[in-house]
Amino acid sequence: MLFYSNISHDAHFRFVWNLGSISKFLSAGHRVTNCTPFEGTAPQENLHLWGTHSVPHFSSLMPHLRPEQLVTLAGQPLCRKAGRPLCRKAGRPLCRVVAMPSYKWLMFETKEKSQEKMRQMSLPRFQHKKVGRKSYHELYPEIIVELKDLLNTHSGSAQDRRRDDAVRFNGLSIVDCNKCIKKRLMRKYSKINKMSNSTVRRYFLPPKSNTQSSKFYKGRISAKIPQKRNSQSIKEHNDFHFTCAQVNYVEEMSSLYNDEILALSCDNKAKIPLGAPAVSRYVRCRKFHLVEKQPNLPDHDFPKHGIRINPSAYVILSNGRKRSLSVDSHSSYELIIKKRSRSCDARLFPDMKGDTILTSDKRNLEHVKWSRTGKLFIRPFGSGIDQSAKATSEVHINNLHRIITENNMLLKKNVITIISDNGPDWSTDCTANIYNLGRLWEELKLDALIWVSYAPGHSRFNPIERMFSRLTDLLQGVIVDLDPSFKEKSQQMDMALLDLSKYWNDKSYCNYKIDCRPMFSVNGNIFDGHEKLKNLLMNKSQTQIQQNPNVQFNLQFYLRHCIRSTYYTSFTKCDDKYCVHCSRFPVRASKTLSLLRAGGGYIPWPTMTYSNKCYDTFLQRAHSILCGEQNRFPDEHLPSGSKLKCQKCKLPYVFLSKADEERHNQWIHGSESKRKRLSVQVNKTRKSKKRSPSPEY
């Protein structure tokens, strides 16, 4: 590679030359002043040569270079005949000529010289000096140092470090920063008094880096107005990683077998007050209104005491396969998809077709992509008028039963998966919630019903939580209140529910319409019975159990098909031919049930096989189980600690507390233990009975 400067026709050159061309170079009458080996991949073939020659011989010395390989940094083209740059005056080149087949020509005697030469070549030909006065931070560098110290002292994270400050701020405005800088540096630099607030602001980061105005900000200090955060008190639960893997397993299975599984996400939205703004007046409204008809909110919030609207929400996750337009429709594409992962075997996953969407993680392992959105169903009801009107598992089960049957969602699907929080209305720590889930499984004649949840304190990862922001946005500046024209409170609450439904019903979210229907006070019987059932199942008295034989029979039937752990509960049909329910309604979701039965009746349990930090993917665990590997027992290696299990139940049933174990034994295995006690007592009486002496003696 060559370059020469614009000093004269005869110039010094730096060559990276092949040994075969040295003889030609020396035969031309040029003198070699220095010769060092080249630091490249083939040092035997290259030499560094310093020599002088005239410019007209340039083309004859480099015959192997094409004319397009010779470029000029100043943009001047080369003369192809003489190998010289075009110039305004004859005999005097204007620019540096570089031939660039390799970058290693720049390796001079030292690395520092090479970097300096590269820096000089990267600079433009003509550098314009900055015109005008210098900026404040160039004249007075202490401004940046003082600003950093000032913000470091009064930032939000410095609250714990302060002990004896006389004046405290939680962050500073631009005006405060400018005043403090002038107060500290005024005596030393008198001209700093003219510094404006905008100058101080432009020392910080721009509010948006993708706008044209961001070029005016210097970015000398990494400070900006922060976004709102409220995750300070949240501590990661020990089981959070495990529950994330478990929820992903369930939803990936729902997406893989979406023709058999209906995926749901359920939760309750925050209660809406009556007589006060539905959304806090401190939340800024970003909607357009006429100037004459802008919303006007009261200066104080005084909601109706104890009366609120409780919206229960349910989402049908749309795991339907949609072929992308970028996917090739050729028949060979299906084979390519199947060969992408070793865990995707066509014999084990016969429905793994070209329209199954796979995604990869950071470890380059594949997952089945599942949806986080879908159609939203809202069923608001009033709470506070009647003490029994509150969100319970019975209310949720009744709502889900109506939503599923009215929309004919089980025409082709016969398995339901539910994601919810671990609150009192869903937690399986309560036996009444297990009873209600079993009732839904029986009434809908499902092949399987699977319920999962995240660890406590992490319900924000539930997909339905992302949709509540849309509902909040629709209630900006709205006040829902009771109608005084009606005498009874229940009628006033019904009218308030109608007003609320008008803001939500038929609105759209992610191209799905929102279905909002209020639960009127006329249907108040849907709230009856749960508290009574809960108190009954909490009782361990044998007299209470004997007085409710139907409840005991149903509970025993449900738990014969139930698998229960801390964050997972499922009901599946058995293969017992003597089971009346399972034999009367045969299995329809054959692919899902085959996977569950291969794993012992439940999903593949999350396991760390290949890494101590990451759980195996669903496809890896499902592949291993379908190949014959034994599934892990539920909660066997739970990070928070293993739990006790029932030794009498055929299916895995984990106890969450000592009281739970006692209630379970009384309700489920009480009759067996009673028979055992009776038989033991009879044997003891037979053994202790002595033969009385004969009267003859």
Disulfide bonds with the S-S distance in Angstrom:
none
